[in-house]
Amino acid sequence: MFGAFAEHQVMLQKLSLKRKIAVALVRTVEDLDRCDALIVPGGESTTMAILARVSGLLEPLRQFVRTKPVWGTCAGAILLSQTVEGTKKGGQEVLGGLSIAIARNGWGSQVESFEADLDVVGLRNSTQPFTGIFIRAPVVLALAPAPEDPPIQVIARLHTSLLPPALASLDESDPKTIVALRQGRHFLTTFHPELTQDDRFHEYFVKECVLSAV
C-alpha cells in the first residue's frame, strides 16, 4: 500500500483500549477479506488507484467501503470522495463512500505544506487543539448527501484566514474550511494525524466508527 501506512500501524498499536484490536497491512484481496475496518493512507491518489486496479484490489475495496468502516487521510480522503476536481489527465478513479466533492492539492505544491492548530469536536480532550499537518492537502468543496445518506458530522475546521487565496472565504461555515468529517462509519481527514504524537483521531475512529459497528 502506498503512503504513510507504517505510521498509522504504530499509532493504532499504541492505543489503550478496553477491547483488543489486531492491526494488519493490506496487500492482497485475501488480506482485505480478513479486515473489519480499513485506513486508506496518504500518498498520491492517482497512483494509489492505479496500483489498486493493477493488483486486483480496486473493486474489492469498493465493495468493502459499501459495508465496513473506512478512514481516508489526505490522498485516502480523495479516494473516499464522491467527486474529485483538479485531477490528472484521464481523471481519478475513486472508491466512494462519502457524499462530498473534493479538490486535489487544494493548497498547491509541496512547498505550501503547513501545520495548524485545529479545534476539534467529539475527540477526547476536545478543548485541547490538535496540530494538523497538511502536505499537498485536498480541500473539501461541497457536502452533497442524498436524503437517504447518513448525516455528515464535521469534526474539525480550519480558520478561514488559512484557506488558499484561490479558495478564500469569509464564511466560517464554508465547506472548504472542513478538514475532518464523519459520515456514518466513514471518516475523513485532509491532513496527517499519523505524523503527530497525538492519538486522538485514531482513538476516535476505532471507538466511534469501528468498535461500534462490529
Disulfide bonds with the S-S distance in Angstrom:
none
